[in-house]
Amino acid sequence: MRIDLHQKPLDIRLTRSAEATLAARAGTLIAEMELIFGCLIRKRIIFRELGAIGEADATPASDRLAVRFVALMSRAACTLTDSGQEKGGLIKPTHEPLENPGRYVPRWLMIDFRKGQWHGEFGYAQAAA
C-alpha cells in the first residue's frame, strides 16, 4: 500500500503475519517512525494503540493501521567517555522536533508480527521488491 506522509509517498509493506494480525484486531495500531539526529543518526519504530498521546497527526493507512513520522534533533552534547555517565548520572539527551520533517520522510516502511511482537524498519534507498 502507498500513502502520502508530509506530502511525500511512503510504500508500506506488511508480512503475511502482520496482515493477519492487523485483520484480527479490534482497534487501530499506530506505527511511529522516529529519526533522531545527534552524534549519530538513530532510527526506530514505536508501535502503540490508537488513543495514546501524540496520534493527532497520524496518517491512516487502512482501517486498522495509521502511520506517523517524527524527525528530531538531539540537543545533548556529544562526549567521548567510557562510562556514558556524567557527574554520577546517565546523560539524558533532549530532543526537539525539526521544523520541516517532510525533508526526511523515508521511502518505505516494512511491518512484521512475530513471536507476539510488532517489528518494523524503514529506509531511504529503493527497497527490493
C-alpha positions in Angstrom: 0.0 0.0 0.0 1.1 3.6 -0.5 0.2 6.7 1.4 1.3 10.3 1.4 3.2 11.4 4.5 4.2 15.1 4.8 3.4 15.4 1.0 5.8 12.5 0.1 4.9 9.0 -0.9 5.6 6.1 1.5 5.4 2.5 0.5 4.1 0.3 3.3 4.8 -3.5 3.1 3.2 -5.9 5.6 4.3 -9.5 6.0 1.6 -12.2 5.9 1.8 -12.5 9.7 1.3 -8.7 10.1 -1.6 -8.6 7.7 -3.3 -11.5 9.5 -2.7 -9.9 13.0 -4.0 -6.5 11.8 -7.1 -8.1 10.3 -7.9 -9.8 13.6 -7.5 -6.6 15.6 -10.4 -4.6 17.0 -8.5 -1.3 17.3 -6.0 0.7 15.3 -2.3 0.3 15.5 0.0 3.3 15.1 3.5 2.7 13.7 5.6 5.8 14.6 8.8 6.1 12.7 11.4 8.2 14.6 14.5 9.7 13.0 16.8 11.3 15.6 19.8 13.4 14.5 22.5 13.7 17.2 26.1 12.4 17.4 24.8 9.5 15.3 21.6 9.1 13.4 19.1 6.8 15.1 16.1 5.2 13.5 13.4 3.3 15.4 9.7 2.4 15.2 7.4 2.6 18.1 4.1 0.6 17.9 1.2 1.6 20.1 -2.6 1.6 20.2 -4.7 4.5 18.8 -5.7 6.6 21.7 -2.2 7.2 23.1 -0.7 10.6 23.3 0.5 12.2 20.1 -1.5 10.5 17.4 -3.3 13.6 16.2 -1.1 13.8 13.1 -1.0 10.1 12.4 -2.0 9.3 8.8 -4.4 6.4 8.2 -3.0 3.6 6.0 -6.0 1.3 6.5 -8.9 0.9 8.9 -6.5 -0.8 11.4 -3.2 0.9 10.7 -2.0 4.5 11.0 1.5 5.8 10.4 3.3 8.7 11.9 6.8 10.2 11.2 8.8 12.3 13.6 12.2 13.9 12.8 14.1 15.1 15.9 17.4 16.9 16.7 19.2 15.9 19.8 20.3 18.9 21.9 22.7 16.9 24.1 26.5 17.5 23.7 28.5 14.6 22.2 31.1 13.4 24.6 33.7 10.7 24.4 33.6 8.9 27.7 34.0 5.3 28.5 31.2 5.2 31.1 28.5 7.1 29.3 27.9 8.9 32.6 28.3 12.5 33.7 28.6 13.6 37.3 27.2 10.3 38.6 24.1 10.2 36.5 23.3 9.0 33.0 23.4 11.5 30.2 19.8 12.1 29.1 19.6 13.9 25.8 16.7 16.2 24.9 15.1 16.1 21.5 13.4 18.8 19.6 11.2 18.4 16.5 12.6 19.6 13.2 10.7 22.3 11.5 10.3 20.5 8.2 10.1 16.8 8.8 8.9 16.2 5.2 12.5 16.5 4.0 13.3 13.3 5.9 10.3 11.1 5.2 11.5 7.6 4.3 10.6 5.9 1.0 9.4 2.6 2.6 8.2 1.0 5.8 8.1 -2.8 6.4 6.0 -4.2 9.3 6.1 -7.7 10.6 4.5 -9.5 13.6 6.5 -12.4 15.1 6.7 -14.1 18.5 3.9 -11.9 19.7 5.6 -8.6 19.0 5.4 -5.9 16.2 8.7 -5.3 14.4 9.4 -2.8 11.7 12.1 -1.0 9.7 12.1 1.9 7.4 14.6 3.2 4.8 15.5 5.7 2.1 17.1 3.6 -0.6 14.8 1.9 -3.1 13.8 -1.3 -1.4 13.9 -4.6 -3.3 10.6 -5.8 -4.5 
